[in-house]
Amino acid sequence: MNRIDQRFAALKEQGRTALIPYITAGDPGPQHTVGFMHALVAAGADVIELGMPFSDPMADGPVIQKACERALEARTRLTDIFAMVAEFRRDDADTPVVLMGYLNPIERLGYAGFAEQAAAAGVDGVLVVDMPPEESDELAPLFKTHGLQSIFLVAPTTSRARAATICAHGEGYLYYVSLKGVTGAATLDVEGVERQLRGLRELTELPLCVGFGIRDGASAAAVGRIADGVIVGSALVSRIAERAERPETIAEALKDVLGEMRQALDD
């Protein structure tokens, strides 16, 4: 069983909500990322989403766009990210790792090469923002062959028919985008999210995880009452940006932010 499935099964048995932090690999430098990953686990992360930096991250707001810029300026490449995951796996064989990003870098490396190297490093799933199910016929089978789960996004504007298609192709968990906008956008409508999740539960048994707009313990707890998982990105990446010149202080800052959310979810 894939580590993602194992983790969600365990959380369901415990009656707990998954906490899924996102950071951009290589921000502010490749040498720091593994330490940040371990800090996130220590603070209560159940799954880690590791961003693959790209020059045109179209779904992301300015916070994560700038994180991608910093990572690329530090010359972070896909092969470096595989090495990070492999290093992380030397001390953590259990925490699921999902790579999240865009199709262009994967195409540059080659679909088969990407799948092989990701699996060998210890990656569990991949979320390609700009690869809808209709265009996944070549890549998704390679992922499956190598034990990588294909994770997809559903937005508030997604029709029921299209949501059904996405659910039929999805694995691991479904990433529900909580608002119309980019990462880091404001105003989380919890009641609206609850209505959407209710409809999605009629279409799939996949865990439903909510991202975009989660910024503190209160918002995490509000979403955690209705979702199977809470995804937080910009609130963490902004702390990295604030301390980019003092990277030795970042791990503790990440633990503070995520620890508050973990406590709020568990309470």
Order of alpha helices (4+ residues) and beta strands (2+ residues): alpha-beta-alpha-beta-alpha-alpha-beta-alpha-alpha-beta-alpha-beta-beta-alpha-beta-alpha-beta-alpha-beta-alpha-alpha
